[in-house]
């Protein structure tokens, strides 16, 4: 799409976590330091929390990508609402552990045998549990029970938990006192500041091989921060659309006007990537409605105006998409013609 126009080797704002694009804000760097500290300690739980889209999964991928210790055998679980039995089955699967049965006792015996085998090789197991807020209390407790596997007074497995803010409530439950006592460090990720948004965007552009300078105007970053609230996932969605818009409009620099225009387009979409003001709900009137009252007529006019605006926006989007397809086809035809010309040489 817009990659060749801006000189990118790849799309810089993809949604899937990629450790190559990891950006270490102050909060992310602290969280990464705690994870590394946990690895060095070799015991206890590390807990990382943060709002949706603040980069917890990218943090986990970056940690796994940077583990250079061959003595650590790591596995990552992205959980749904697993019960304790299902958690053990997933651990068995991710570590490729052989088991002779499927009862809880047989699963635990197989896991313990595997962990002892690693210990005898001078290795240890690391379990990263992503989206841990989905785990019921009894399943989190099962993770604690796994940490009881020890040999020569050394734990055989270590677990790091990453999850949304609801994970705090789970861990703070009265019944989780024993689990809390095994947490050696915890960190909470926060959205990026305006300055960090600028650094984040420029970092990803550079990682993608950007050959153009000043793709965005200096004032653009403040608007992007306001529209996305500094949440990395929302930034990725919004900036990806901005780059597509810049390509369609053949902009050398994406400025405030372009950003606001794209924001207006996206306000009627369902991506949730743009910060809209929440409309206050109107309390239902206790008075009987008068159909022909001036207020009622004015309300109907307001509704019709809103419908008209939505239809107009939809038509504009379809026109832009048609222009995009036309431009993309022309671009493909030009590349095809150049390829054929080179082949004839």
Secondary structure, DSSP 4 states (H G I P E B T S, - for coil): --HHHHT-SS-TT-SS--GGG----HHHHHHHHHHHHHHHHTSSEEEEEE-TTSSHHHHHHHHHHH---TTEEEEEEE--S--HHHHHHHHHHHTT---S--SHHHHHHHHHHHHHHHHHTT-EEEEEEETGGGS-HHHHHHHHHHTT-EETTEESEEEEEEE-THHHHHHTSGGGHHHHTTEEEEEEE-PPPHHHHHHHHHHHHHHTT---S-SB-TTHHHHHHHHHTT-HHHHHHHHHHHHHHHHHTT-SSB-HHHHHHHHHHHTTSSS--S--PPPPPPPPPSSPP-TTSHHHHHHHHHHHHHHHHHHHHHHHHHHHHHHHHHHHHHHHHHHHHHHHHHHH-
